[in-house]
Amino acid sequence: MLLEPSLDRLMDRIDSQYSLVMLAAKRAHQLDEAEDLADERLLDHYKSERNIGKALEEIESGDLVIDSSKLKGE
């Protein structure tokens, strides 16, 4: 079974697996809370039906990135 998007492509966008998991989880929660709001969508079309998959697709596309200015310690 192949999973999309692949971990290799996601790791090209985010340098840490921990950061990738945290970003995807936070975005999935945002999508859960705004389920009916079309303006929360970053992509026109999603392959995944689940919000965690949608978050990973947004990361892979480059539309969802970590704001380094909000990272702790900077």
A tleap script that builds the chain and sets N, CA, C and O, in Angstrom:
source leaprc.protein.ff14SB
mol = sequence {
  NMET LEU LEU GLU PRO SER LEU ASP ARG LEU
  MET ASP ARG ILE ASP SER GLN TYR SER LEU
  VAL MET LEU ALA ALA LYS ARG ALA HIE GLN
  LEU ASP GLU ALA GLU ASP LEU ALA ASP GLU
  ARG LEU LEU ASP HIE TYR LYS SER GLU ARG
  ASN ILE GLY LYS ALA LEU GLU GLU ILE GLU
  SER GLY ASP LEU VAL ILE ASP SER SER LYS
  LEU LYS GLY CGLU
}
set mol.1.N position { 0.838 -1.182 0.000 }
set mol.1.CA position { 0.000 0.000 0.000 }
set mol.1.C position { 0.881 1.243 0.000 }
set mol.1.O position { 1.730 1.403 0.877 }
set mol.2.N position { 0.687 2.117 -0.972 }
set mol.2.CA position { 1.428 3.367 -1.050 }
set mol.2.C position { 0.608 4.481 -0.421 }
set mol.2.O position { -0.598 4.587 -0.642 }
set mol.3.N position { 1.266 5.287 0.348 }
set mol.3.CA position { 0.598 6.418 0.980 }
set mol.3.C position { 0.979 7.694 0.252 }
set mol.3.O position { 2.136 7.883 -0.124 }
set mol.4.N position { 0.025 8.549 0.059 }
set mol.4.CA position { 0.267 9.833 -0.591 }
set mol.4.C position { -0.120 10.940 0.359 }
set mol.4.O position { -1.135 10.806 1.041 }
set mol.5.N position { 0.605 11.996 0.444 }
set mol.5.CA position { 1.908 12.222 -0.178 }
set mol.5.C position { 3.002 11.428 0.530 }
set mol.5.O position { 2.864 11.057 1.696 }
set mol.6.N position { 4.080 11.177 -0.188 }
set mol.6.CA position { 5.146 10.347 0.374 }
set mol.6.C position { 5.950 11.120 1.423 }
set mol.6.O position { 6.057 12.345 1.365 }
set mol.7.N position { 6.500 10.390 2.364 }
set mol.7.CA position { 7.302 10.999 3.420 }
set mol.7.C position { 8.517 11.710 2.834 }
set mol.7.O position { 8.914 12.764 3.331 }
set mol.8.N position { 9.105 11.151 1.794 }
set mol.8.CA position { 10.269 11.786 1.170 }
set mol.8.C position { 9.931 13.173 0.633 }
set mol.8.O position { 10.696 14.117 0.827 }
set mol.9.N position { 8.790 13.299 -0.038 }
set mol.9.CA position { 8.396 14.612 -0.572 }
set mol.9.C position { 8.046 15.580 0.552 }
set mol.9.O position { 8.334 16.773 0.457 }
set mol.10.N position { 7.427 15.073 1.611 }
set mol.10.CA position { 7.103 15.938 2.746 }
set mol.10.C position { 8.367 16.422 3.448 }
set mol.10.O position { 8.449 17.580 3.857 }
set mol.11.N position { 9.354 15.534 3.588 }
set mol.11.CA position { 10.603 15.902 4.261 }
set mol.11.C position { 11.432 16.877 3.422 }
set mol.11.O position { 12.324 17.537 3.955 }
set mol.12.N position { 11.152 16.978 2.122 }
set mol.12.CA position { 11.788 18.013 1.303 }
set mol.12.C position { 11.286 19.394 1.707 }
set mol.12.O position { 11.990 20.390 1.538 }
set mol.13.N position { 10.076 19.453 2.237 }
set mol.13.CA position { 9.457 20.729 2.640 }
set mol.13.C position { 9.743 21.090 4.098 }
set mol.13.O position { 9.990 22.254 4.412 }
set mol.14.N position { 9.712 20.101 4.982 }
set mol.14.CA position { 9.883 20.305 6.421 }
set mol.14.C position { 11.073 19.466 6.858 }
set mol.14.O position { 11.121 18.268 6.580 }
set mol.15.N position { 12.032 20.082 7.539 }
set mol.15.CA position { 13.298 19.395 7.829 }
set mol.15.C position { 13.256 18.439 9.016 }
set mol.15.O position { 14.218 17.702 9.230 }
set mol.16.N position { 12.205 18.426 9.775 }
set mol.16.CA position { 12.126 17.596 10.973 }
set mol.16.C position { 10.818 16.809 10.976 }
set mol.16.O position { 9.753 17.371 10.723 }
set mol.17.N position { 10.898 15.515 11.260 }
set mol.17.CA position { 9.681 14.710 11.338 }
set mol.17.C position { 8.769 15.213 12.450 }
set mol.17.O position { 7.546 15.206 12.306 }
set mol.18.N position { 9.362 15.650 13.560 }
set mol.18.CA position { 8.574 16.187 14.669 }
set mol.18.C position { 7.808 17.430 14.205 }
set mol.18.O position { 6.610 17.555 14.461 }
set mol.19.N position { 8.495 18.336 13.531 }
set mol.19.CA position { 7.843 19.551 13.033 }
set mol.19.C position { 6.752 19.220 12.033 }
set mol.19.O position { 5.698 19.856 12.023 }
set mol.20.N position { 6.999 18.234 11.199 }
set mol.20.CA position { 6.009 17.807 10.218 }
set mol.20.C position { 4.745 17.304 10.907 }
set mol.20.O position { 3.637 17.680 10.525 }
set mol.21.N position { 4.906 16.464 11.908 }
set mol.21.CA position { 3.756 15.919 12.637 }
set mol.21.C position { 2.996 17.030 13.352 }
set mol.21.O position { 1.766 17.065 13.313 }
set mol.22.N position { 3.714 17.931 13.999 }
set mol.22.CA position { 3.058 19.020 14.735 }
set mol.22.C position { 2.296 19.949 13.790 }
set mol.22.O position { 1.157 20.323 14.070 }
set mol.23.N position { 2.924 20.321 12.671 }
set mol.23.CA position { 2.273 21.206 11.708 }
set mol.23.C position { 1.029 20.542 11.121 }
set mol.23.O position { -0.023 21.174 11.028 }
set mol.24.N position { 1.138 19.292 10.730 }
set mol.24.CA position { -0.002 18.582 10.147 }
set mol.24.C position { -1.137 18.434 11.162 }
set mol.24.O position { -2.305 18.603 10.812 }
set mol.25.N position { -0.807 18.125 12.398 }
set mol.25.CA position { -1.835 17.961 13.431 }
set mol.25.C position { -2.548 19.276 13.715 }
set mol.25.O position { -3.775 19.306 13.821 }
set mol.26.N position { -1.792 20.361 13.838 }
set mol.26.CA position { -2.421 21.667 14.100 }
set mol.26.C position { -3.325 22.085 12.949 }
set mol.26.O position { -4.422 22.600 13.165 }
set mol.27.N position { -2.857 21.860 11.723 }
set mol.27.CA position { -3.665 22.229 10.559 }
set mol.27.C position { -4.918 21.358 10.472 }
set mol.27.O position { -5.990 21.855 10.130 }
set mol.28.N position { -4.795 20.083 10.774 }
set mol.28.CA position { -5.958 19.193 10.751 }
set mol.28.C position { -6.997 19.649 11.774 }
set mol.28.O position { -8.197 19.596 11.503 }
set mol.29.N position { -6.547 20.092 12.941 }
set mol.29.CA position { -7.480 20.613 13.954 }
set mol.29.C position { -8.162 21.878 13.451 }
set mol.29.O position { -9.360 22.059 13.672 }
set mol.30.N position { -7.421 22.758 12.776 }
set mol.30.CA position { -8.031 23.959 12.200 }
set mol.30.C position { -9.109 23.579 11.198 }
set mol.30.O position { -10.194 24.162 11.190 }
set mol.31.N position { -8.808 22.606 10.356 }
set mol.31.CA position { -9.786 22.170 9.363 }
set mol.31.C position { -10.994 21.515 10.022 }
set mol.31.O position { -12.117 21.669 9.541 }
set mol.32.N position { -10.782 20.789 11.111 }
set mol.32.CA position { -11.900 20.188 11.856 }
set mol.32.C position { -12.836 21.267 12.382 }
set mol.32.O position { -14.057 21.134 12.298 }
set mol.33.N position { -12.263 22.331 12.922 }
set mol.33.CA position { -13.057 23.403 13.521 }
set mol.33.C position { -13.788 24.225 12.469 }
set mol.33.O position { -14.855 24.773 12.746 }
set mol.34.N position { -13.236 24.316 11.281 }
set mol.34.CA position { -13.825 25.135 10.223 }
set mol.34.C position { -14.308 24.258 9.075 }
set mol.34.O position { -14.098 24.591 7.909 }
set mol.35.N position { -14.945 23.155 9.393 }
set mol.35.CA position { -15.339 22.148 8.397 }
set mol.35.C position { -16.174 22.740 7.265 }
set mol.35.O position { -16.026 22.328 6.115 }
set mol.36.N position { -17.035 23.685 7.564 }
set mol.36.CA position { -17.929 24.227 6.543 }
set mol.36.C position { -17.403 25.491 5.878 }
set mol.36.O position { -18.052 26.017 4.974 }
set mol.37.N position { -16.260 25.988 6.295 }
set mol.37.CA position { -15.747 27.241 5.750 }
set mol.37.C position { -14.835 26.981 4.555 }
set mol.37.O position { -13.724 26.476 4.715 }
set mol.38.N position { -15.300 27.323 3.377 }
set mol.38.CA position { -14.520 27.098 2.158 }
set mol.38.C position { -13.279 27.982 2.114 }
set mol.38.O position { -12.296 27.621 1.467 }
set mol.39.N position { -13.302 29.135 2.786 }
set mol.39.CA position { -12.148 30.039 2.737 }
set mol.39.C position { -10.967 29.519 3.548 }
set mol.39.O position { -9.871 30.070 3.444 }
set mol.40.N position { -11.156 28.478 4.349 }
set mol.40.CA position { -10.054 27.867 5.095 }
set mol.40.C position { -9.223 26.946 4.213 }
set mol.40.O position { -8.115 26.560 4.588 }
set mol.41.N position { -9.743 26.595 3.061 }
set mol.41.CA position { -9.050 25.668 2.170 }
set mol.41.C position { -7.905 26.382 1.462 }
set mol.41.O position { -8.074 27.492 0.957 }
set mol.42.N position { -6.738 25.737 1.428 }
set mol.42.CA position { -5.584 26.288 0.733 }
set mol.42.C position { -5.447 25.734 -0.679 }
set mol.42.O position { -4.770 26.331 -1.517 }
set mol.43.N position { -6.079 24.610 -0.946 }
set mol.43.CA position { -6.012 23.984 -2.265 }
set mol.43.C position { -7.401 23.950 -2.891 }
set mol.43.O position { -8.408 23.921 -2.183 }
set mol.44.N position { -7.451 23.954 -4.217 }
set mol.44.CA position { -8.736 23.870 -4.911 }
set mol.44.C position { -9.334 22.470 -4.840 }
set mol.44.O position { -10.553 22.303 -4.805 }
set mol.45.N position { -8.457 21.466 -4.819 }
set mol.45.CA position { -8.922 20.077 -4.824 }
set mol.45.C position { -8.025 19.237 -3.919 }
set mol.45.O position { -6.802 19.371 -3.944 }
set mol.46.N position { -8.634 18.386 -3.135 }
set mol.46.CA position { -7.902 17.471 -2.255 }
set mol.46.C position { -8.161 16.031 -2.687 }
set mol.46.O position { -9.282 15.682 -3.056 }
set mol.47.N position { -7.129 15.199 -2.640 }
set mol.47.CA position { -7.290 13.768 -2.902 }
set mol.47.C position { -7.865 13.073 -1.675 }
set mol.47.O position { -8.659 12.140 -1.794 }
set mol.48.N position { -7.463 13.529 -0.510 }
set mol.48.CA position { -7.863 12.905 0.746 }
set mol.48.C position { -9.207 13.444 1.223 }
set mol.48.O position { -9.537 14.610 1.011 }
set mol.49.N position { -9.963 12.583 1.861 }
set mol.49.CA position { -11.217 13.009 2.477 }
set mol.49.C position { -11.008 13.422 3.926 }
set mol.49.O position { -11.783 14.212 4.465 }
set mol.50.N position { -9.960 12.889 4.565 }
set mol.50.CA position { -9.697 13.182 5.976 }
set mol.50.C position { -8.852 14.448 6.098 }
set mol.50.O position { -8.025 14.741 5.234 }
set mol.51.N position { -9.068 15.189 7.175 }
set mol.51.CA position { -8.375 16.458 7.358 }
set mol.51.C position { -6.873 16.303 7.545 }
set mol.51.O position { -6.120 17.186 7.135 }
set mol.52.N position { -6.414 15.218 8.146 }
set mol.52.CA position { -4.975 15.029 8.297 }
set mol.52.C position { -4.332 14.839 6.925 }
set mol.52.O position { -3.232 15.334 6.678 }
set mol.53.N position { -5.008 14.133 6.047 }
set mol.53.CA position { -4.516 13.961 4.682 }
set mol.53.C position { -4.507 15.274 3.919 }
set mol.53.O position { -3.585 15.549 3.151 }
set mol.54.N position { -5.544 16.087 4.134 }
set mol.54.CA position { -5.602 17.406 3.492 }
set mol.54.C position { -4.448 18.277 3.970 }
set mol.54.O position { -3.829 18.982 3.173 }
set mol.55.N position { -4.157 18.230 5.264 }
set mol.55.CA position { -3.039 19.009 5.812 }
set mol.55.C position { -1.720 18.572 5.186 }
set mol.55.O position { -0.891 19.413 4.839 }
set mol.56.N position { -1.521 17.273 5.039 }
set mol.56.CA position { -0.289 16.770 4.421 }
set mol.56.C position { -0.198 17.178 2.955 }
set mol.56.O position { 0.893 17.470 2.466 }
set mol.57.N position { -1.315 17.202 2.254 }
set mol.57.CA position { -1.321 17.660 0.862 }
set mol.57.C position { -0.942 19.141 0.781 }
set mol.57.O position { -0.217 19.546 -0.127 }
set mol.58.N position { -1.429 19.948 1.726 }
set mol.58.CA position { -1.085 21.372 1.747 }
set mol.58.C position { 0.405 21.574 2.006 }
set mol.58.O position { 1.026 22.462 1.423 }
set mol.59.N position { 0.974 20.752 2.879 }
set mol.59.CA position { 2.413 20.832 3.154 }
set mol.59.C position { 3.193 20.446 1.907 }
set mol.59.O position { 4.144 21.131 1.531 }
set mol.60.N position { 2.800 19.361 1.269 }
set mol.60.CA position { 3.503 18.898 0.071 }
set mol.60.C position { 3.472 19.948 -1.039 }
set mol.60.O position { 4.461 20.126 -1.750 }
set mol.61.N position { 2.352 20.638 -1.189 }
set mol.61.CA position { 2.216 21.635 -2.253 }
set mol.61.C position { 3.011 22.906 -1.965 }
set mol.61.O position { 3.255 23.707 -2.867 }
set mol.62.N position { 3.413 23.090 -0.709 }
set mol.62.CA position { 4.139 24.299 -0.337 }
set mol.62.C position { 3.238 25.429 0.116 }
set mol.62.O position { 3.721 26.515 0.438 }
set mol.63.N position { 1.928 25.189 0.144 }
set mol.63.CA position { 0.984 26.217 0.582 }
set mol.63.C position { 0.919 26.361 2.097 }
set mol.63.O position { 0.468 27.386 2.607 }
set mol.64.N position { 1.364 25.346 2.810 }
set mol.64.CA position { 1.379 25.374 4.270 }
set mol.64.C position { 2.817 25.203 4.728 }
set mol.64.O position { 3.442 24.173 4.478 }
set mol.65.N position { 3.337 26.230 5.405 }
set mol.65.CA position { 4.727 26.211 5.866 }
set mol.65.C position { 4.777 26.623 7.333 }
set mol.65.O position { 3.813 27.164 7.875 }
set mol.66.N position { 5.909 26.361 7.959 }
set mol.66.CA position { 6.119 26.767 9.344 }
set mol.66.C position { 6.568 28.216 9.363 }
set mol.66.O position { 7.477 28.597 8.625 }
set mol.67.N position { 5.940 29.024 10.198 }
set mol.67.CA position { 6.340 30.419 10.381 }
set mol.67.C position { 7.465 30.445 11.405 }
set mol.67.O position { 7.223 30.374 12.609 }
set mol.68.N position { 8.690 30.547 10.918 }
set mol.68.CA position { 9.852 30.463 11.811 }
set mol.68.C position { 9.920 31.622 12.799 }
set mol.68.O position { 10.589 31.509 13.826 }
set mol.69.N position { 9.245 32.731 12.513 }
set mol.69.CA position { 9.259 33.855 13.448 }
set mol.69.C position { 8.458 33.548 14.712 }
set mol.69.O position { 8.627 34.219 15.730 }
set mol.70.N position { 7.592 32.542 14.653 }
set mol.70.CA position { 6.782 32.179 15.817 }
set mol.70.C position { 7.346 30.995 16.589 }
set mol.70.O position { 6.761 30.556 17.578 }
set mol.71.N position { 8.484 30.481 16.135 }
set mol.71.CA position { 9.094 29.362 16.843 }
set mol.71.C position { 9.667 29.821 18.169 }
set mol.71.O position { 10.179 30.935 18.285 }
set mol.72.N position { 9.577 28.967 19.155 }
set mol.72.CA position { 10.074 29.278 20.489 }
set mol.72.C position { 11.586 29.486 20.457 }
set mol.72.O position { 12.307 28.723 19.814 }
set mol.73.N position { 12.053 30.494 21.134 }
set mol.73.CA position { 13.484 30.751 21.237 }
set mol.73.C position { 14.017 31.701 20.187 }
set mol.73.O position { 15.215 31.984 20.173 }
set mol.74.N position { 13.164 32.203 19.304 }
set mol.74.CA position { 13.634 33.150 18.293 }
set mol.74.C position { 12.955 34.480 18.454 }
set mol.74.O position { 13.224 35.407 17.690 }
savepdb mol mol.pdb
quit
